[in-house]
């Protein structure tokens, strides 16, 4: 029997707007913290997987600051699932017996785009994409999922808003969150419309930040055990008998994850779920199996997913409050789950958390139901 | 800009339709595909309105037509668009600055 793969170290920068920092300094800060946390030496690292959507050579440019060369360094891009895909590849390499200790890092900075006044570029689909030419934006995709959910299942604007209210309430407890302010349902619904019915406070911010993890299957490794890690790409799709964008790929990845490690989603103490938009969190409840299709609005209204509830979702504040550095988000979710399972999440600790799950969803390519979805199941270590 | 309705490729052997056109039928692998015009009506699967900073806005709808899902810019501002309603698809009515009808999918 092979040794379990464990998260032995985790590092996370503050999330926010850092005009005077570059992406390498963010990546290096998280990496050094994760290595120090692991108690291992930099020379123990056999390979490094960096999530980087748009920064060429981020891995090499970061590792040179740590004095680490020679080892395999892999830079990975998969939209919002960029650094969770890096994590997926890293654990595969351990599972294959190729390495014993690997580094996973994700880092993102919007400072260059802010300086060039090009922030808008990141919310549009690629300009070569025909859907973009027809007027579709990324918030527009999620807005149409929301319109459909409201018409089909009776989900209300207030239920959508509650996702943002919950995650901002959680974010108040997280000193590293980008936005630490309480919002009421009225605040959320009266903010300006981005794509009807989604208002500003139902859309995540663009964030600078970095996250890093050290994974190891050495016999002396201690920390949360990677029980399952699944990656799926959306079906080539669009046929009329299919559901809303992105729901199927999350459901397929989740079903595979639950089967692999023999757990029920209802047994998961703490989730980090891709709440780039409020409706994204609601449809994820259904795809993950936390409730029946159509019942997600009731789940958040009944506070099942709030701190103190049965299945806590986004105790860290999620993308809506903690922030969304695209390349770092997947790794950041995994750092948050690691904190929870080690009992080190401070004021937003889920009491006695043993089982945690991170779900990242990256989109969107025209004609495909989601670019990439990763689901990772972690269990508290011995 | 005038854009015609998209044509789908129908497989002569199995009857499946696909769009965009592929070399092989994705259902049965046949290469015998013929072009076919989509109907000019469809059912709205979902829709949204996206406001702009200058006070204007644009509307788009996802429309199911003959098993294909179409992304349709809604040019007529007075048209009522709701989930499940039938709409007429006229690609010539595309609002200025946006490009016609975009479609994806396969159906049998």
Interface residues (C-beta under 8 A of the other chain):
Chain A: X130 X131 X133 X134 X135 X136 X137 X139 X140 X143 X144 X145 X147 X148 X151 X152 X192 X193 X194 X195 X196 X197 X236 X237 X238 X239 X240 X241 X242 X244 X366 X367
Chain B: X20 X26 X45 X46 X47 X48 X49 X50 X51 X58 X60 X62 X64 X65 X67 X68 X69 X71 X72 X73 X82 X83 X84 X95 X98 X99 X100 X101 X102 X103 X104 X105 X106 X107
